[in-house]
Amino acid sequence: MADEAAIGQAFDLISSNSCEIDYTLNNPDTLTKYKTAAQISHKVLEAVTGMTLFRPSFFPCTHPLQGWCVEGAKILSLCQRGDKLLEEEVAKVYKGKKISKGISHPTTVSPSSYVTPYTPLATDAEEAAAALKANEPVKIQLGAQIDGLGTIVCDTLLVKSDRTKDEEVSGREADLMLATYYANELLLRLMIPPGLLASGTEEEKKRAAAEKRLTQTKISQMVETVVKSYDCNLVEGTTSWLFERNEIEGKKKIVLNPPDKEGKTEGNPEIGDVWGVEVGVSLGAGKVKTLDQRPTLHRRTTITYQLKRPSSRQTLSEIVKKFGNFPFSLRQLDDERAAKVGVVECVRSNVLRQYEVVTDKDNAPVARLLTTIAITKNGIVRLGAPPALDLSRYKSDKKIADEQILKILEQPTARSTGAKGKNKKKKKKPAKKSTEEEEEDSSEED
């Protein structure tokens, strides 16, 4: 009974003041907390990857870092070091405040054909020995949360050896990275509500706002067109979710390349929303398979159940205290071996959800990006975002030919609130660079 009381107290802490505080983007403090969480996510992702990230104006630049993702690096060690740095950075902010804060997604490192976040355990010797291989695409995902407002970011990088780290990328590796980058840029622009960034007369703006929203089928087709331009395919069932306080799988979702009728889009992006926008691309057919391998990533559900085993109750109590409703790895619990036993009843009774280990069905290389965005009156603010790809380093004989898509990719994702002269100049720049600069300006106004 003591364990149940502790769980109840933890949930009271998570939900305390939720009726009194406005957690929508109408409250400037909400966006500040999201931005603070994003700063932490960016800093840790940069340490793991060594990549220079897109930095909004609210995140000052630091010196370049030597990334940890090098040939031969142990995946378990990368995950452990990433979580340790997340915890250290979270501890530095909102000191003395009675709010929950912590990790919104543990550090996961998914090798070549792995689709879902992967986090091995120290007590599984074979998986603990897994190491990065040169030239394979590796997906790094992690996140932080402040007061239940979480940001999650995922980036894909190609592991380089000392011999190849400064070389240009070509062939199928370049195709995969370029397809993923442009697919992500297109999907972000398709998240913008109709007419939000329209210009012209009031009548023209009204007509733009009244335009019919794209269906899930159309969105999938357009993103698929981008990846097929590089002879790649979308990973089936890739899902973008609405983020809410203490919830990363909200009431709305957008499913790309749904494998069945059940995986359909629910709801549309609106001003005031925060989303985790995800793109997954494969050099294979895009079909997936579940490995016969122990799931190590879990998350608390909203279901309550009278657990029978003391070990299960003890494990659940620790989970709720430490992670609330955010995902966690079994390696983050005090006793990893006990946790492996304690979660069994929790999963069986649906108190916990386990994330299966999913890979590409053809064992083909997969790339994935995840961006946390806020939709404001001035457009999209990229809160937690992977770095912009250095297009000069990737050489492919393929390109996007669809004129409609090329036109969309040229459009900004945010309205600049700077000087008119600055606005004019930005319209002439490539879409990616000008978009990020405009997002910096617009985020200061929201």
N, C-alpha and C positions, 0 to 999 in steps of 0.2 A: 504493500500500500504506500510505503514511503516513496518508492520509485514513481508510482502514479501521481503522487502529490507533487513531486519534483517536475514531472512532465507538465502538469497543469500550471505550475508556477512559471515554467519557461514559456509556455504559450501565452500566459498573461503578460509577460515582459514583451513578447513580440507584438502583441496586439494593443499594448497600453497606449493610451492617448490617441489611438487611431481614429476615434470618433471626434476628437477635439482638434487634431491637426489636419490641415489641408495638404494631402500628399500628391495633388495634381501639379502639373507644370504651371498652374496659375500662381502657385506659391514659389517665389524666387529661391527659397531655402531648398526646395525639392531639387531644382536644377543644380544648385550648388553641391548638394550631396551626391548627385549622379556624377558631376564633374570631378569631385574629389575621389570617388571610387574609380573613375576612369583614369585619373592621374596615376593611381596605384597600379591599375591593370597595365597601363602603357609602360610604366617603369619596369615592371617585372617581365613583361613580354620582351622588352628590349634587352634585358639582361640575358634571357634565355636564348634569344635568336641572334643578338648582336646587330639587328637591323635598326636603322634610323627610322623611327615611326613618324607618321603624320601627327603633328602636334598642334592641337587647337591653341588659340591665343591664351587660354587659361592654364596651359601646361608649359612652363618654361623649359628651354632646351638645356641639356646637360652634355658633358663630354662624351664622345663615342665610346662604346663598350665593346669588349671582346666577347662575343656570344659563346654560350656553353654548348650549343648544338654543333659539334664537330664529329668527324669520323671516329668511331670507336667509343663515343660517350655512352655511358649506361643510361637507359631510359628511366630506370627507377631513380637514379641519382638526380637526374634532371627534374623529375617530378618533386622529389623531396626538397631540393634546393629552391625550386620555384615557390613551393608552399611556405617554406621558411621565410623567404623574402616577402611574400604577401603578408604574412603575419607581422613581420617587423614593420612594414610600411603602414599597415592598418593601425598598429599600436601608436603611431606618431600623430594621428589625427583625432580630433574631437575628444581630447583627453578630459576626463572628469565629467563628461556628458553621460546622462543616463539613457543612452540609446544603444541598440544592438549594432554591432559592426563585425566584419570578418570576411571570410572567403565566400564569394558567390558561386565559384566553380573552381575545383582544385586544379592544379597544374596537370595537364595530360599531354602526352606526347605519342602521337599515332603514326607509326611507320608506313611505308609506301602504300600498300593496298588497303590499310585499315580506314574505315569510313567514320566510325564513331570514336569519341574520346577514349583513350587507352591509358590506364594507370596500373602498372603491375605491382605486386606485393613482394615484400622482402622475404616472406615465408614460403613463397613459391619459387624454388631455386631456379628452375628453367626460365621463367619469365623475368626473374630478377637479373639474370645474366644477359638479357636482350640489349643489344647495342646498336647505335646508328651506323648505317652503311653509306658509303660515298655515293653521291648522285641521286639518292632516293628522296622523293618529296615527303617531308615530315610536317604533320599538322600539330601546332602547339595551341592549346586552348586553356584559358584561365580567366579569373575575374575576382573582383572585390565588391563588397556591399557596405553601405553606410545607412543605418536606420532602415534596413530592409530594402533599400533602393540599390539594386545590383546592376553592374555592367559586366558583360562578358565579351571577350575578343578572341578570335582565332586567326592565326596566320599560317601560311604554308611556305616553307623554304626548302631549297635543294641543299642537301648536305654536301659540303665540298671538302676535299682533302687539301692538304697544304699545297699540293701541286696544281690543283685546279681552281683554287678559291678566287683567283682574279680573272679567270677566263670567261669569255662570253658563253652564253647558253644557247644552244641551237637544237635542231631536230625535234623529236617528240617531247622532250622535256620543256623546250620553249613553247611548243604548241599548248601543252597542258597549263603552263603558268599564264600565258596570254589569254587563253580561253576563260580561265577562272577569273582573272582580273577584269576583263571586259564584261563578263556575265554579271559579276558583282556590281560593277558601275551601272549597268543597265537596270538591274533589279532595284537598286537604290532610287533611281529616277522614277521607276514605275510605282514606288511607294508614295510618291507625292500626290496628294489629293488633287483632282481635276481643277484647274483654274487658279490654284494657290499662288503660282508665280507668274500668272498671266499679266501682260502689259497691254497698253492701248487705252481706248476709251472705256467708260464704265459699262457701256453696252457690250463691248467686246469681252470684257472681263466676266460679265454675267453669262455670256454664251459659253465661254471656256469652262466656267464653274458648273454649267449645266450638262457638260459632256458626259456621256455614259461611261461608267467605269469599265475597265478591262476585266474580262472574266478570267478565272483561274486558267482555263484552257488557253486563252490568248497569251497570258503572261508566260506560261510554260513554253508555248510555241516560240515566243519572241526570244526568251533566254536560250532555248534550245537552238535557235537559229545562230546565235552568237557562238556557242560551243561547237556546233557542227561545222562552222566556218573553219575551225582548226582541227577538224576530224576527231572531235571528242564527243562525249555524251554526258548529259546531266545524270547525277546519281539519283536513282529513284527514291521518292519520298522525302527529299530534302525539305525541311520545314522551317519557316520563319514564324516566330511567336511574339505575341504581345507580352511585354514585361509589365508587371504590376508590383506593388510593394509585397515583398516576401513571396513572389511568384514569378517564375521565368517561363511558364507555359500557361499564359492567360486565356481569356475567352475568345481571342481571335487568332487565326493562323493562316498562313499561305503555304500551300504544298506544291512544290515543283515536281513534275514528272510523277504524279501519284500512281502507286502500283495497283490501286483498286478504288472503287467508288467511295469507300469510307474515308480515304485520305483527301478530303476536299477542303477547299478554302472556307473559312468561317469568319465573316466580318471584313470590313475594309479599314485601311489605315486612315486615321483622322487627326486633325490638329489636337495636340495634347497627349498623343500616344507616345509611348516608348516601346521600341521593337528591337528584337534580336534578329537581324536579317542574315540569312545563311545561304551560301551557294556551295554545292559540291559537284565536282567535275571529274570524270573518269576517262582514261585512255582506252577503256574497254567499252562494253555495251551499256554500262550504267546499272546493271542488275547487281543485287547484293545477296549475301548469305550470312547466316549467323554461325559463328564458330562454336564448337563444343568446348567451351572454355569458361572458367569461373568468372562471372560478372563481378567487378570490383567497385564499380561506380553505382551509387544508390541515391535515392532522394525520398524524403518523408512525404507521404500523401496526406489527404485530409480525413482519411478513414480512421476511426477509432475502434479498438478491439481489445478485449480482456486477454492479454497474453498469459499463457499458462506457465512457461518456463521462467524461472528467476533470471537466468542468463539473458533471455530475450528482453525482459523488462529492464535489466541493467544496461544492456546495449542501447535500447531505444532511449532511455533517459539521457545517456551521454550524447547521443545523436541530436536530440532536441535541444539540449543545452548548448552544444557547440555550433550546430549548423542550421537549426530551425528547419525551414522548408527548402533550403538550398542543397544542391548536389554535394556529395562528399565521397571520398575514397576510403575504403576499409583501412588503408595504411595510416589514415589520420587519427584513428581511434587509439586509445591508450594501450590496449592489448590486441594486437592484430589477430592472433590465433583465436582468442575468445570472441572477437567480433565476427569471424568467419562462421562460428557456431551460432552466435546470438542473432544474426540477421536472418537465419533460415526461417524461423517461425514468423518473423516480421514480414518477410516477403510472401510467405504462404498465405498469411492473413490479409495481405494487401495494405498493411500499415506502411511498408516501404515498397518503393518501386525500384527494381534493378534494371540497369541499362545493359542490355546484351552487347557482346563484342561482335560487331558487324564489319565485314570486309567486302571488297569487290568480288563478285562471283567468279570473274575471270582471273582474279589475282593481279589485275592491272593497277598501275599507279593511280592514285586519287589525290586531288588537291581540294582544299576546303577553306573558305573564308567566312568569318562571322563578325558582323558589325553591330554594335548597339547604337541606335539612333533615337533622337527625340524629334518629333514633328511639331514645329512651332509655326506661328503665323508668317514667319519669314522663310519657311522651308525646313530642310533637314539639318540638324546639328549632329555630326558624327561624334558621339561621346567616347565609345571604345571602338577603335578602328585599327585594322592592320595597316602597315605602311604602304604607301603608294609604290607600285612596282617601278623599278628603274628600267623603263622600256628600252633604253639604249643598249642594255646588256642582253636582251633577248631577241634572237634572230630567227624568223620563220618565213617560209615561202608562201604562207597562207595569210589571208586577211578577210575582214568582214566586208561583204559587198552590198548588203541590204541597205538601201538608201534611207528608209524610214528609221532603222535602228541607228545608223550613223548620225542622223539628225538628232535623235534623242540623246545620244552620247555626247553631243556637243553642247547640250543644254546644261545650265547650272542646277545644282540641287538646293541652292539657297539664294535669297534675294540679298544683294549687297546693300548695306545701310551706310556705306561711306560716301565720299564726295562723288558728284556726278562725273567728273573727269576720270576718277578712278574706275567708276563703273564702265565707262566707255572702253577704256583700255582693257579691262578684263574680258570683255566680250570677244576680243580678238585672240585671246590666249587659248591653248588647248583646254578641253573641258576639265580634265582632272585637276590641273594646277589652279585654274581660276575658281573651280568649285570649292576647293579646300580653303582658299583665301576668303571666298565669300562666306563660307560657313563660319570662319573665325569672326568676321564682322557681324554676321547675323546673330551668333551666339551671345555676343556682348549686349545685344538689344533685347533679348528674350528673358 
